[in-house]
Amino acid sequence: MLAVALIIMTVLSAGPLHPIDNLINNAPRPFWEELRLPLILWPDTVASRFVALPVLGVTCVQLAYWYRSWRPIILGAVGPFGMMSLVAAMKLLFSRGHPRTGDPSFFADSGVSFPSGHGANAILIYGLVLFLIIRYRAARPHIVRRLAYCIVGIAVLQSVVSVYLQFHWFTDLLTGMVAGGLALVLTIRLDRLIPQGRTALWWPWYGRSLWRGEDSTGEDADASAQRG
């Protein structure tokens, strides 16, 4: 469904939604001089890779350490790589011009506006953090709900800021979120494809020798294999 939605959003962004893009892009921007720099330095960086990837990295390493499994690290590496590959390929293929050019058409002489990498980051990277927390039951249900609300808030904030600053067309952001959602679903499917306990067998510390593959703690290693 998300793959179909991505195709539909791409087709709509190529022409039918141009009036909406132009309407939002040409809307008045009050307090432009006062807000522009603070928005660039703070809210616009929330969904950037420089902020989101360290959050994901810390989560993956901590869960891998707790559960003696490489699975969180594998998912934390494959998910963002797949998402960035998808977004980069679409950017190069469609070559949409920057909103400040005033032309939302595809195949411009220069431009990599479509889709939004920040929009994809907000869904894939923070969504993967939430998925790992849920999978390993690292937080209570009410905390998980609040984290889900935070992800929605980050996505909305990123969209509003990017549109206000004219960094992206409106449809760039929507399509980027769909692309991030698709990459997140594929990453979750990858987790289901990895046999249960397989990544714990490779874990070099806490009960298993890296070179000999022998158990040194018996029941603890078996328990970690079941969790991984």
TAGI-V482685 format. One record per pair of residues at least 12 apart in sequence whose ideal C-beta (glycine too) atoms are under 8 Angstrom apart, sorted by the first residue. I is the first residue (numbers start at 1). GAP is how many residues later the second one is. Records with the same first field share a line. If there is no record, write none. Layout:
I=GAP, GAP
This chain:
2=176, 179, 180, 183
3=179
5=173, 177
6=169, 172, 173, 176
9=162, 165, 166, 169
10=80, 84, 165
12=159
13=83, 91, 93, 101, 156, 158, 159, 162
14=80, 91, 92
17=153, 154
18=86, 87
20=150, 151
21=78, 83, 148, 149, 150
22=80, 82
24=139, 145, 146
25=74, 77, 79, 138, 141, 144, 145
26=76
29=135
35=129
36=129
39=122, 125, 126
40=125
43=114, 115, 118
44=74, 114, 117, 118, 121, 123
46=76, 108, 111, 112
47=71, 72, 74, 75, 78, 79, 107, 108, 111
48=70, 73
49=31, 68, 72, 76
52=69, 70, 73, 74
53=27, 72
55=70, 71, 74
56=20, 24, 69, 70, 72, 73
57=19
59=13, 17, 70, 73, 74
60=12, 13, 15, 16, 72
61=12
63=69, 73, 75
66=70, 72
67=69, 133, 157, 160, 161
68=132, 135, 137, 138, 139, 140, 153, 156, 159, 160
69=130, 131, 134, 155, 158, 159
70=129, 130, 132, 133, 158
71=120, 123, 128, 129, 157
72=60, 64
74=120, 125
75=53, 57, 112, 115, 116
76=52, 56
78=109, 112
79=45, 46, 49, 104, 105, 108
80=44, 45, 48
82=101, 104, 105
83=37, 38, 41, 42, 96, 97, 100, 101
84=33
86=34, 93, 96, 97
87=28, 30, 33, 89, 92
90=24, 25, 89
91=21, 22, 23, 24, 26
92=20
94=12, 13, 20
95=12, 13, 14, 15, 16, 17
96=12, 15, 16, 17, 18, 73, 76
97=12, 13, 14, 16
98=13, 15, 68
99=14, 67, 68, 69, 70
100=66
104=65, 67
113=55, 56, 59
114=55, 57, 58, 61
115=57, 58, 60, 61, 63, 64
116=46, 52, 56, 57, 59, 60, 61
117=59
118=40, 44, 49, 50, 55, 58
119=36, 39, 40, 43, 49, 53, 54, 55, 56, 57, 58, 60, 61
120=56, 57, 59, 60, 63
121=59
122=29, 32, 33, 36, 55, 58
123=28, 32, 54, 57, 58, 61
124=56, 57, 59, 60, 63
125=55
126=24, 25, 28
127=24, 53, 54, 57
128=56, 59
129=18
130=14, 17, 18, 21
131=53, 56, 57
133=14
135=56
136=91
155=22
158=15
159=14, 18
196=30, 32
197=28, 29, 31
198=30
199=29
200=21, 24, 25, 26, 27, 28
201=12, 24
203=21, 25
206=14, 15, 18
207=13, 14, 17
208=13
